[in-house]
Amino acid sequence: MITINTNYTKLKASYLFSDIARRVADFTKAHPHKSIIRLGIGDVTRALPDACIQAFHGAVDEMARDATFRGYGPEQGYDFLREKIAAGDFQSRGVDIAADEIFVSDGSKCDTGNIQELFALDAAIAVPDPVYPVYVDTNVMAGRTGVNENDRYSGLCYLESTEQNGFVPDLPCEPVDLVYLCFPNNPTGATATREQLAAWVAWAHEHRALLLFDAAYERFIRDPAIPHSIYEIEGAREVAVEFRSFSKTAGFTGARCAFTVVPRNCRAFTPGGAAQMLHPLWLRRQSTKFNGVSYPVQRAAAAVYSPQGQAQVDGLVDGYLENARIIREKMCNLGFACTGGDNSPYIWINTRQDSWAFFDMLLDKAGVVCTPGAGFGRCGQGYIRISAFNSRDNVEQAMERISDALA
């Protein structure tokens, strides 16, 4: 008799964004003539930069000729892209990351979910609250938790991120082996200072722990004092894995390209306490379970690092940040406390009422889709997340609708 992995039955009934999609679909069916402005899920709306499109076309043309056709590529990514990433994203900022420490993938969501396969099932896991659901759900699927009660799984350590600590969680007060961090944060838009990240790195060394650092939104940082990478902190190479993406910065949500950085001296430990480098383990995992990102997509991603690509990506990010400024300014003027929207595309808003009730009100009265904070964890109750990923006209119209609905 074939039996299932019963850990899947512990998962909450639906994924947050599936629940949102269902509610929006029900509303649209009931009100077919009412227009909807979507500022909920963090999908981009602007086209790929022209430099990327030109490289994409060129690579597709190469695939059309026997002499330049490419078959299976290296699972960890082509050298031409890994070298540009190392130079453009790290070495240019004085960060010691080499090309062979970069693993190209089809998304940070996949990598942050898959990385947990490298660690023991009895590893003690800490996640922020509010939290990007993938960090939690993949550990539930693996069997590291108990059941969900009152929006939390037993067996996980939840690091509360609140207005009191600026939505940057405090260091754990219980034994923990693995910590997920995300800055700029999804969903709160909060950023961490150099001093705060240094405290986490020191803690990881002291407790022989590992940090999983999600930096998918680093391109939105405009404050020069805020680190873009955990590796800007001395000692982080040994205790941190970093995840980045081309999705939100260069519009690759539909093209799929990201990368994970695993320094050669980044370590975990064997049951006997001996250091075990993670680089060869992740290389083996990817070589076994992943066939790599397509050649045309990697050529398009490499074009991000050309002078034209850099200027065009900056233009995209600046446009989304202007949207974020408009959203934050309007919500603050309406009397709501807001976080994010300056070094992040997300604005985290204290609604002072139930998150889902506020979501339903905006959908019903304004035709605007947001994301209810309660879907990100217990500490998200009472908040909503509004995304800046839309056109300027839609954002301005949405803010007018919300203002009218709240009048």
Secondary structure, DSSP 8 states (H G I E B T S, - for coil): -----GGGGGS-SS-HHHHHHHHHHHHHHH-TTS--EE-SS----S---HHHHHHHHHHHHHHTSTTT---S--TT--HHHHHHHIIIIIGGGT----GGGEEEES-HHHHHHHGGGGS-TT--EEEEES--HHHHHHHHHHT----EETTEETTEEEEE--GGGTT-----SS--SEEEEESS-TTT-----HHHHHHHHHHHHHHT-EEEEE-TTGGG---TTS-SSGGGSTTGGGTEEEEEESHHHH-TTTT--EEEE--TT-EEE-TTS-EEESHHHHHHHHHHH-----HHHHHHHHGGGSHHHHHHHHHHHHHHHHHHHHHHHHHHHTT-EEEESSSSSEEEEE-SS-HHHHHHHIIIII-EE-EEGGGG-GGGTTEEEEE--S-HHHHHHHHHHHHHHH-
